[in-house]
């Protein structure tokens, strides 16, 4: 015969479960075999106090970084000293102090070592390009930022500090830090593009103009072939008569 539920008791299916079991599940503080959690903080309350998600603390409990005990219903409880000794949560906050001249010089020295490390040939060309970019950032702003970020990261400067130095976002700093400075410098140095070809053409024209001016100043006359009629001038072009068609023969 089913027992009538008394006030304050909740029966779960099936209803034939004894009232003693229900009273034990509800009145946790009355049991003799339960762990004493007085003086401890429940994990969800500790997470609310620290301003993080409770799962963040559960992960630290599982990997041993946060000592905890299991209380009623399997809930985790932690002590106040354990919360005080817990390392700061979230990403570390780096200093936003301005980069010093010594740090800046050290970072560019590191960039030069990264660019020529393990290279037996082309070292002078690579170093010359790096130093040109450092002295004239406006010539290649993207290259300057990539080299500067890799150098400052190598001397243990934070992303926020580097972002303030270069005037970019911290997210952009992290993206540039994943790229290789050597590959970027090599690509800029040896890859042929329309811009590099046009620059090479202008330099060649300038050299040719200087040579012609020097030869003219020395009295050198350019050589011109004589034509069939004895007039000095360029050779006449040969007429391309082509092969006779089969019908003409």
C-alpha positions in Angstrom: 0.0 0.0 0.0 1.5 3.3 -1.0 2.4 5.7 1.7 0.8 9.2 1.8 3.4 12.0 1.1 4.0 14.3 4.0 4.5 18.0 3.7 8.0 18.9 2.5 8.7 15.5 1.0 9.1 14.8 -2.7 8.7 11.3 -4.1 10.4 10.2 -7.3 9.1 7.3 -9.4 8.4 4.7 -8.4 6.2 5.9 -5.5 6.9 2.8 -3.5 10.3 4.1 -2.5 10.6 4.4 1.3 10.1 7.8 2.9 13.4 7.3 4.7 15.4 7.4 1.4 13.6 10.5 0.3 14.2 12.2 3.7 17.9 11.4 3.3 18.1 12.9 -0.2 16.5 16.1 1.0 17.9 16.6 4.4 21.6 16.3 3.6 22.8 17.8 6.8 21.1 15.1 8.9 23.1 12.1 7.5 25.9 10.7 9.6 28.1 9.5 6.6 28.2 12.9 4.8 31.4 14.9 4.6 31.6 18.1 6.6 31.9 21.0 4.2 31.6 23.8 6.7 34.3 26.4 6.0 34.5 25.4 2.3 33.2 27.1 -0.7 31.1 25.4 -3.3 32.7 25.5 -6.7 29.9 27.4 -8.5 30.0 30.1 -5.8 33.8 30.3 -6.1 33.5 30.7 -9.9 31.0 33.5 -9.3 33.3 35.2 -6.9 36.3 35.0 -9.3 34.2 36.1 -12.3 34.7 33.0 -14.4 32.6 30.0 -15.6 32.3 27.1 -13.2 33.7 24.8 -15.9 36.9 26.8 -15.8 37.4 25.8 -12.2 36.3 22.2 -12.9 39.1 21.8 -15.4 41.7 23.0 -12.8 40.3 20.6 -10.3 40.6 17.6 -12.7 44.2 18.4 -13.7 45.2 19.0 -10.1 45.8 22.7 -10.1 43.0 23.4 -7.7 42.6 21.1 -4.7 39.0 20.2 -4.0 36.8 17.6 -2.2 33.5 16.1 -3.2 30.6 16.9 -1.0 26.9 16.1 -1.1 25.5 15.3 -4.5 29.0 15.1 -5.9 29.5 18.8 -5.8 33.1 20.1 -5.5 34.1 22.2 -2.6 37.3 24.2 -2.2 39.0 26.0 0.6 39.8 29.7 0.9 43.6 29.2 0.9 43.3 27.1 -2.3 41.4 30.0 -4.0 44.0 32.5 -2.8 46.8 30.4 -4.2 45.1 29.8 -7.6 47.0 31.5 -10.4 45.3 34.3 -12.3 42.6 33.1 -14.7 42.5 34.1 -18.4 45.3 35.5 -20.6 48.2 37.2 -18.9 48.1 41.0 -19.1 51.3 42.3 -20.5 52.8 45.7 -19.8 51.9 48.6 -22.0 55.0 50.6 -21.2 56.8 52.3 -24.0 59.5 50.3 -25.8 63.0 51.6 -24.8 65.8 52.4 -27.2 67.8 49.5 -25.9 65.0 47.0 -26.4 64.4 48.4 -29.9 68.1 48.0 -30.8 68.2 44.5 -29.4 65.1 43.5 -31.3 66.6 44.6 -34.7 69.9 42.8 -33.9 67.8 39.7 -33.4 66.0 40.2 -36.7 69.4 40.3 -38.5 70.4 37.1 -36.9 67.1 35.4 -37.8 67.4 36.5 -41.4 71.0 35.2 -42.0 70.9 32.2 -39.7 72.1 29.2 -41.6 72.6 31.1 -44.9 76.0 30.8 -46.7 75.2 32.9 -49.7 73.3 36.2 -50.1 73.9 37.3 -46.5 75.1 40.8 -47.5 72.0 41.4 -49.7 69.6 40.2 -47.0 71.2 42.4 -44.3 71.3 45.4 -46.7 67.5 45.1 -47.3 66.8 44.7 -43.6 68.8 47.8 -42.7 67.2 49.8 -45.5 63.7 48.8 -44.3 64.7 49.8 -40.7 66.0 53.2 -41.8 63.2 53.9 -44.3 59.9 52.2 -43.1 57.8 54.2 -45.6 59.3 52.3 -48.5 57.7 49.0 -47.3 55.5 49.5 -44.3 54.2 45.9 -44.3 57.8 44.5 -44.3 58.8 46.9 -41.5 56.0 45.8 -39.3 56.6 42.1 -39.9 60.3 42.4 -39.0 59.7 44.7 -36.0 57.1 42.4 -34.5 59.3 39.3 -34.8 62.2 41.1 -33.3 60.2 42.5 -30.3 58.6 39.1 -29.7 62.0 37.6 -29.6 63.1 39.9 -26.8 60.0 39.0 -24.7 57.9 42.1 -25.3 54.1 41.7 -25.0 51.6 42.0 -27.8 50.0 45.1 -26.3 53.3 46.8 -25.8 54.3 46.0 -29.5 50.9 47.1 -30.7 51.3 50.5 -29.0 54.8 50.9 -30.5 53.8 50.2 -34.1 50.3 51.6 -34.0 48.5 48.3 -34.8 46.2 46.0 -33.0 47.3 43.2 -30.7 45.6 40.7 -32.9 47.6 41.9 -35.9 50.8 41.5 -33.8 50.0 37.9 -33.1 49.4 37.2 -36.9 52.7 38.8 -37.9 54.5 36.9 -35.2 53.5 33.6 -36.9 55.2 34.6 -40.2 58.9 34.0 -41.1 61.0 37.1 -41.4 63.5 35.3 -43.6 60.9 34.1 -46.1 59.5 37.6 -46.3 62.9 39.3 -46.9 63.9 36.7 -49.4 60.6 37.1 -51.4 61.0 40.9 -51.4 64.7 40.6 -52.5 64.5 38.0 -55.3 61.0 37.8 -56.5 60.4 39.6 -59.8 57.4 41.8 -60.0 56.1 44.5 -62.3 57.4 47.1 -59.8 60.9 45.6 -59.5 61.2 45.2 -63.2 60.2 48.8 -63.8 62.7 49.9 -61.2 65.4 47.9 -62.8 64.5 49.3 -66.2 64.8 52.9 -64.9 68.1 52.2 -63.3 69.4 50.6 -66.6 68.3 53.7 -68.6 70.0 56.0 -66.1 73.3 54.0 -66.5 73.0 54.1 -70.3 72.4 57.8 -70.3 75.4 58.4 -68.2 77.6 56.3 -70.4 76.4 58.1 -73.6 77.1 61.5 -72.0 80.6 60.5 -70.9 81.4 59.1 -74.4 80.0 62.3 -76.1 82.1 64.5 -73.8 85.2 62.5 -74.8 84.6 63.1 -78.5 83.5 59.6 -79.3 81.3 59.4 -82.4 78.8 56.5 -82.7 79.5 54.1 -85.5 77.0 54.1 -88.4 77.1 51.6 -91.2 77.3 52.9 -94.8 74.4 52.0 -97.1 74.7 50.9 -100.7 74.5 54.5 -102.0 77.4 55.6 -99.8 75.2 57.5 -97.4 75.9 56.8 -93.8 72.9 55.6 -91.9 71.2 52.5 -90.6 71.1 49.4 -92.6 68.0 48.9 -94.8 65.7 46.2 -93.7 65.5 43.1 -95.7 62.2 42.5 -97.5 60.5 39.3 -96.6 59.5 38.0 -100.0 58.2 34.7 -98.7 58.1 31.3 -100.4 56.3 31.1 -103.8 52.9 29.5 -103.8 52.4 26.1 -105.5 49.9 27.5 -108.0 52.5 30.0 -109.4 54.8 27.1 -110.4 
